[in-house]
Amino acid sequence: MPRPNRQPVPRLSATNVPWPMDWDGLFPNQAPDSPRILEIGFGYGQFLRWLSQSQPASRILGIEIDSTSLQKAEGACDRGELPNVRVMFARAETALWHVLAPGMLDEVHVNFPDPWFKSSHAPRRLIQRSALDLITSRLKPGGLFTLATDIREYADMSAEHLAQTPGLTNTHAPEPWAWERTVGVMTKYESKGYKEGRPGHYFVYRRNDLPAPDLPVIRDQPMPHIKLNHLPAPADLVARFQPFKAHAEGDIYASYMAAYSRPDALLVETYIVEPSIQQQVALLATHNRETGQWVVSLGAVGTPRPTDGVHYAVRKLAEWLMTQAPGVEVVGDYTRTYFRDADAPGDGG
Ligand SMILES: C[S@@+](CC[C@H](N)C(=O)[O-])C[C@H]1O[C@@H](n2cnc3c(N)ncnc32)[C@H](O)[C@@H]1O
């Protein structure tokens, strides 16, 4: 029998789920009140599998940025080996800010997050003040947080941050960590560390009743767009285009990388970095024949999300377009206007 043509199922990702995500929709076979567990950076998935088997009535979300790890876990899910697990392409910070709501999680697990400890990696480390605040906010009272690392400096740094996290209580106190695992199974990375003489440092914390930092879910903004009059022809704009960057306060960056044209449209490939999310998007300037106006907006390539950074990027692209010919003017602005360029002069006050 010929196999029916199956549509490929798109990979679950932080940008193709509602913000915050719908647990009941994602786990239709699990009870709506069943526990919710998050594993960040599951790698080859030994811990994920253990979670699935040891808590069959729970809903387990594994997030990863590595495609091979995701493929392996997706294969196991497709074969029915992990019936209560969903895996998602998501950076931890994006999942914690956008996908997961306050007080939603029963457990958060992080095993061997960053394999190196270099000062140049500090801004990209998973365990930082902001991540611990978010984890505290997303856990329920009584919820469990575990962290393992084989790097002594990473353990010291984590212990310091955790000691300054009043919403989490150390179950190994007065020791900062345990030298043996008390939760879960040995992971691939962990067993390699042991063979190479790097034992694990195991943190186990519980969410207590102290208030969590107030960090609501960052939801979508309305779709941004700006209407312009009198734009030069897109092919002329492409000829003049040089890659450029814009930087707003609040660590928002837009890099305009390449431009392409059709007679009625300009497309600018743009990479937008915000503290909570990084997106490669297509920004468009499209001609509306009826009004004669051009509309600068977010293109629908992939699953771009209209964030603050996208609003800023649309605005800065419109500003660039206005410098390309005399007489280009804004006839409608539907972007949020509260961003200040990072290098803009202060108010003078
Ligand atoms: C050293 S490996 C450990 C993998 C696994 N937990 C283990 O113990 O075998 C770190 C994992 O975290 C993932 N990772 C790194 N940064 C991440 C982030 N910001 N969000 C989600 N996953 C991340 C990497 O892709 C990698 O699979």
The ligand as an SDF file (V2000), in Angstrom:
LIG
                    3D

 27 29  0  0  0  0  0  0  0  0999 V2000
   26.4840   20.6690   28.3470 C   0  0  0  0  0  0  0  0  0  0  0  0
   25.0070   20.2900   27.5760 S   0  0  0  0  0  0  0  0  0  0  0  0
   24.1910   19.2780   28.7650 C   0  0  0  0  0  0  0  0  0  0  0  0
   23.1050   18.4460   28.1490 C   0  0  0  0  0  0  0  0  0  0  0  0
   22.3170   17.5620   29.1330 C   0  0  0  0  0  0  0  0  0  0  0  0
   21.5530   18.3660   30.0810 N   0  0  0  0  0  0  0  0  0  0  0  0
   23.2470   16.6270   29.8550 C   0  0  0  0  0  0  0  0  0  0  0  0
   23.4430   16.8390   31.0660 O   0  0  0  0  0  0  0  0  0  0  0  0
   23.7590   15.6910   29.2150 O   0  0  0  0  0  0  0  0  0  0  0  0
   24.0940   21.8220   27.6490 C   0  0  0  0  0  0  0  0  0  0  0  0
   22.8120   21.7700   26.8370 C   0  0  0  0  0  0  0  0  0  0  0  0
   22.0870   22.9590   27.0450 O   0  0  0  0  0  0  0  0  0  0  0  0
   21.6130   23.4520   25.8030 C   0  0  0  0  0  0  0  0  0  0  0  0
   21.5010   24.9000   25.9480 N   0  0  0  0  0  0  0  0  0  0  0  0
   22.5150   25.7940   26.0320 C   0  0  0  0  0  0  0  0  0  0  0  0
   22.0430   27.0440   26.1920 N   0  0  0  0  0  0  0  0  0  0  0  0
   20.6800   26.9380   26.2140 C   0  0  0  0  0  0  0  0  0  0  0  0
   19.6240   27.8820   26.3320 C   0  0  0  0  0  0  0  0  0  0  0  0
   19.8650   29.1940   26.4780 N   0  0  0  0  0  0  0  0  0  0  0  0
   18.3610   27.4200   26.3120 N   0  0  0  0  0  0  0  0  0  0  0  0
   18.0930   26.0960   26.1620 C   0  0  0  0  0  0  0  0  0  0  0  0
   19.0580   25.1610   26.0290 N   0  0  0  0  0  0  0  0  0  0  0  0
   20.3470   25.5660   26.0600 C   0  0  0  0  0  0  0  0  0  0  0  0
   22.6720   23.0350   24.8070 C   0  0  0  0  0  0  0  0  0  0  0  0
   22.1700   22.9430   23.4910 O   0  0  0  0  0  0  0  0  0  0  0  0
   23.0800   21.6740   25.3450 C   0  0  0  0  0  0  0  0  0  0  0  0
   22.3110   20.6270   24.8160 O   0  0  0  0  0  0  0  0  0  0  0  0
  1  2  1  0
  2  3  1  0
  2 10  1  0
  3  4  1  0
  4  5  1  0
  5  6  1  0
  5  7  1  0
  7  8  2  0
  7  9  1  0
 10 11  1  0
 11 12  1  0
 11 26  1  0
 12 13  1  0
 13 14  1  0
 13 24  1  0
 14 15  1  0
 14 23  1  0
 15 16  2  0
 16 17  1  0
 17 18  1  0
 17 23  2  0
 18 19  1  0
 18 20  2  0
 20 21  1  0
 21 22  2  0
 22 23  1  0
 24 25  1  0
 24 26  1  0
 26 27  1  0
M  CHG  2   2   1   9  -1
M  END
$$$$
